[in-house]
């Protein structure tokens, strides 16, 4: 083998060695990339496992949520049923209220009639009050006369008592002088003032008789008053009797 062939072979070997080195480098690079890819694949596998675990947890939570939603749905159904019952109750109460309003309107009309009756009674009462005031004035006048006469009678009674005491002392003195008891009949006392007092008392008694003979409250007309509750009770009673109350009871 000559030098040129050796040189050409050497160049070929160098070329092959360069190619081998290049292939080794590329192979090392590919291996490194493959390791990186495996590492990334492992990381992604971990992430996938984590995601699967999260998905499982979410599915469990979703099942719990569905159960809760089912319970809430049942509660809403019960609430709707209760609301419907309440609406029916309110409607019934509203109907009862309308009936009460009608009853109240009727009672107002009845009250207006009773007010007119009361106004008439007030007129009668005012007349009776005027009569009583006049009688009271007479009684007060007679009371003043009696008080005056009582003062006069008291003064006369004091004078008579004083005179009686002096008379008794005089009789006692005479009896001591005579040494014997005297039988003396005491004179009766009846003056014009006493007679006037008796006449005044009789006049007062006449005024009292007039007061007693004045028209009593029983002579006043009677008003029938039916309460709201009695109106409601009368609907349920077959007899339909109402409560009658006297205005002056």
C-alpha positions in Angstrom: 0.0 0.0 0.0 1.5 3.3 -1.0 1.4 6.6 0.8 -1.5 8.0 -1.1 -3.6 5.1 -0.3 -2.7 5.3 3.3 -3.5 8.9 3.3 -6.9 8.3 1.6 -7.6 5.5 4.0 -6.6 7.7 7.0 -8.9 10.4 5.8 -11.7 7.9 5.4 -11.0 6.7 8.9 -11.0 10.2 10.2 -14.2 10.8 8.4 -15.7 7.6 9.9 -14.5 8.6 13.3 -15.9 12.1 12.9 -19.2 10.6 11.9 -19.1 8.2 14.8 -18.3 11.1 17.2 -21.1 13.0 15.7 -23.5 10.0 16.0 -22.4 9.6 19.6 -23.0 13.2 20.4 -26.4 13.0 18.7 -27.1 9.8 20.4 -26.2 11.3 23.8 -28.4 14.3 22.9 -31.3 12.0 21.9 -30.9 10.1 25.2 -30.9 13.2 27.2 -34.0 14.4 25.4 -35.5 11.0 25.9 -34.7 11.2 29.7 -36.2 14.7 29.8 -39.2 13.4 27.9 -39.5 10.5 30.4 -39.2 12.9 33.3 -41.9 15.2 31.8 -44.0 12.1 31.1 -43.6 11.1 34.7 -44.5 14.6 35.9 -47.5 14.6 33.6 -48.5 11.1 34.9 -48.3 12.5 38.5 -50.4 15.5 37.4 -52.8 13.1 35.7 -53.1 11.0 38.8 -53.7 14.2 40.8 -56.3 15.3 38.3 -58.0 11.9 38.4 -58.0 12.1 42.2 -59.5 15.6 42.0 -62.1 14.4 39.5 -63.0 11.6 41.8 -63.3 14.0 44.7 -65.4 16.3 42.5 -67.6 13.4 41.5 -68.1 12.5 45.2 -68.9 16.2 46.0 -71.2 16.2 43.0 -73.0 13.2 44.4 -73.3 14.9 47.8 -74.5 18.0 46.1 -77.1 16.0 44.1 -78.3 14.4 47.3 -78.6 17.9 48.9 -80.4 19.2 45.9 -82.8 16.3 46.1 -83.4 17.0 49.7 -83.8 20.8 48.9 -86.3 19.8 46.2 -88.3 17.7 48.7 -88.2 20.7 51.1 -89.4 23.0 48.4 -92.2 20.7 47.6 -93.2 20.6 51.2 -92.9 24.4 51.4 -95.0 24.8 48.4 -97.7 22.6 49.9 -97.5 24.6 53.1 -97.7 27.8 51.1 -100.7 26.6 49.2 -102.4 25.6 52.5 -101.6 29.1 53.9 -103.0 30.7 50.8 -106.2 28.7 51.2 -106.4 29.7 54.9 -105.8 33.4 54.0 -108.6 33.2 51.4 -110.9 31.7 54.0 -110.0 34.4 56.5 -110.5 37.1 53.9 -114.0 35.7 53.2 -114.8 35.7 56.9 -113.5 39.2 57.2 -115.8 40.3 54.4 -118.7 38.8 56.3 -117.6 40.6 59.4 -117.5 43.9 57.4 -121.0 43.3 56.3 -122.0 42.6 59.9 -120.2 45.8 61.0 -122.1 47.8 58.4 -125.4 46.4 59.7 -124.3 47.2 63.3 -123.5 50.8 62.3 -126.9 51.2 60.8 -128.4 49.8 64.0 -126.2 52.1 66.1 -127.4 55.1 64.1 -131.0 54.1 65.0 -130.0 53.7 68.6 -128.3 57.1 68.6 -131.6 58.7 67.4 -133.4 56.9 70.2 -130.7 58.0 72.7 -131.1 61.6 71.5 -134.9 61.4 72.2 -134.1 59.9 75.6 -131.7 62.7 76.4 -134.5 65.1 75.8 -136.7 63.3 78.3 -133.8 63.1 80.7 -133.1 66.8 80.5 -136.8 67.5 81.3 -136.5 65.2 84.4 -133.2 66.9 85.4 -134.9 70.3 85.2 -137.8 69.0 87.4 -135.3 67.5 89.9 -133.4 70.8 90.0 -136.6 72.6 90.8 -137.4 70.1 93.5 -133.8 70.4 94.8 -134.2 74.1 95.0 -137.4 73.7 97.0 -135.7 71.2 99.3 -132.7 73.6 99.8 -135.1 76.4 100.7 -136.9 74.2 103.2 -133.6 73.1 104.6 -132.6 76.7 105.2 -135.9 77.3 106.9 -135.4 74.2 109.1 -131.8 75.2 109.9 -133.0 78.6 111.0 -135.9 77.2 113.0 -133.5 74.6 114.6 -131.2 77.5 115.7 -134.3 79.3 117.2 -135.5 76.1 118.9 -132.0 75.5 120.3 -131.8 79.0 121.7 -135.3 78.7 123.1 -134.4 75.2 124.5 -131.4 76.8 126.2 -133.5 79.6 127.6 -136.1 77.0 128.9 -133.4 74.9 130.4 -131.9 77.9 132.1 -135.4 79.0 133.4 -136.1 75.4 134.5 -132.9 75.3 136.4 -133.7 78.6 138.1 -137.2 77.4 138.9 -135.9 74.2 140.4 -133.5 76.2 142.5 -136.3 78.4 143.7 -138.5 75.4 144.5 -135.6 73.8 146.4 -135.1 77.0 148.4 -138.9 77.2 149.3 -138.9 73.5 150.3 -135.9 74.1 152.6 -137.6 77.1 154.1 -140.9 75.2 154.6 -139.3 71.9 155.5 -141.5 70.0 153.2 -141.6 68.8 149.6 -143.8 70.7 147.2 -145.8 68.9 144.5 -145.6 71.2 141.5 -146.8 70.3 138.0 -144.4 71.7 135.3 -146.2 73.7 132.7 -146.2 72.5 129.1 -144.4 74.7 126.6 -145.8 75.2 123.1 -144.9 78.4 121.3 -145.7 79.9 117.9 -142.1 79.2 116.8 -142.6 75.5 117.6 -145.8 75.4 115.6 -144.0 77.2 112.7 -141.3 74.6 112.9 -143.8 71.8 112.8 -145.4 73.4 109.7 -142.1 73.7 108.0 -141.3 70.1 108.7 -144.7 69.1 107.2 -143.8 71.3 104.1 -140.5 69.5 103.7 -142.3 66.2 103.9 -144.6 67.3 101.2 -141.7 68.2 98.9 -140.1 64.8 99.6 -143.4 63.2 98.6 -143.3 65.2 95.4 -139.8 63.9 94.7 -140.9 60.3 95.4 -143.9 60.8 93.1 -141.7 62.1 90.2 -141.6 59.9 87.1 -139.3 57.0 87.8 -136.6 55.7 85.4 -138.8 52.7 84.7 -141.2 55.0 82.8 -138.5 55.7 80.2 -138.6 53.7 76.9 -136.5 50.7 76.6 -133.8 50.3 73.9 -132.8 47.0 72.5 -129.0 46.7 72.0 -127.6 43.7 70.2 -123.8 43.2 70.4 -121.7 42.0 67.5 -121.1 38.7 69.2 -124.8 38.2 69.8 -125.4 38.9 66.1 -123.0 36.1 65.2 -124.5 33.8 67.7 -128.0 34.5 66.4 -126.9 33.0 63.0 -126.2 29.7 64.6 -129.3 29.5 66.9 -132.5 28.3 65.4 -134.6 30.5 67.6 -132.8 33.7 66.5 -133.3 35.4 69.9 -131.3 38.5 70.6 -130.2 40.1 73.9 -132.4 43.0 75.1 -130.8 45.5 77.4 -132.4 48.5 79.0 -130.5 51.7 78.4 -130.7 52.6 82.1 -130.0 49.1 83.5 
